[in-house]
């Protein structure tokens, strides 16, 4: 049973470009969570999604950031018009239901030049 | 507001020595508590978790943690560290059914 998969593992963007980060949850998991880890800090919750629904996006910046988890395919975290402050590691986690242990992917390390 | 404090930013320990990592939390209700380990460039791996019951929790890789409600602590321990234990360790509290709040992490260096 493959774990949580994220791609790309590393992403370099110039200021103003768009970044798309993908997350495929573990098989049988329909709950996905995105966290951001800034340098020298712990992970911060961004958003919680179930298939086709955003349950809690209280940790998402109000502008430029969006997330989706379509009926088919991976969950996508999209950052428009990236700025240098968006440089961070973005981790996805999944669980079979809410309240269950979250299993983390290897992360996508975004660098904005 | 919920918060997690890991007082030690960096700990250096000799191989074979014991290790204890501190974690204190601030949370109104009975918390769900977790310890994760992150190796360089890797994702987070769950070491152990506490939901209820026995306050001494056994995890993988020889780690254990003890929940002490009176001290609002969930310290992680290992009797004898191996060089492969060098990593960053994160304590987390489950804020609700789905939101985890993480501490800033403790980096462990193991010297030969």
Boltz contact constraints between the chains, C-beta under 6 A:
constraints:
  - contact:
      token1: [A, 41]
      token2: [B, 104]
      max_distance: 6.0
  - contact:
      token1: [A, 42]
      token2: [B, 90]
      max_distance: 6.0
  - contact:
      token1: [A, 42]
      token2: [B, 102]
      max_distance: 6.0
  - contact:
      token1: [A, 42]
      token2: [B, 103]
      max_distance: 6.0
  - contact:
      token1: [A, 42]
      token2: [B, 104]
      max_distance: 6.0
  - contact:
      token1: [A, 42]
      token2: [B, 105]
      max_distance: 6.0
  - contact:
      token1: [A, 43]
      token2: [B, 102]
      max_distance: 6.0
  - contact:
      token1: [A, 45]
      token2: [B, 99]
      max_distance: 6.0
  - contact:
      token1: [A, 48]
      token2: [B, 98]
      max_distance: 6.0
  - contact:
      token1: [A, 98]
      token2: [B, 97]
      max_distance: 6.0
  - contact:
      token1: [A, 98]
      token2: [B, 98]
      max_distance: 6.0
  - contact:
      token1: [A, 99]
      token2: [B, 97]
      max_distance: 6.0
  - contact:
      token1: [A, 104]
      token2: [B, 43]
      max_distance: 6.0
  - contact:
      token1: [A, 104]
      token2: [B, 44]
      max_distance: 6.0
  - contact:
      token1: [A, 105]
      token2: [B, 43]
      max_distance: 6.0
  - contact:
      token1: [A, 106]
      token2: [B, 42]
      max_distance: 6.0
  - contact:
      token1: [A, 106]
      token2: [B, 43]
      max_distance: 6.0
  - contact:
      token1: [A, 107]
      token2: [B, 43]
      max_distance: 6.0
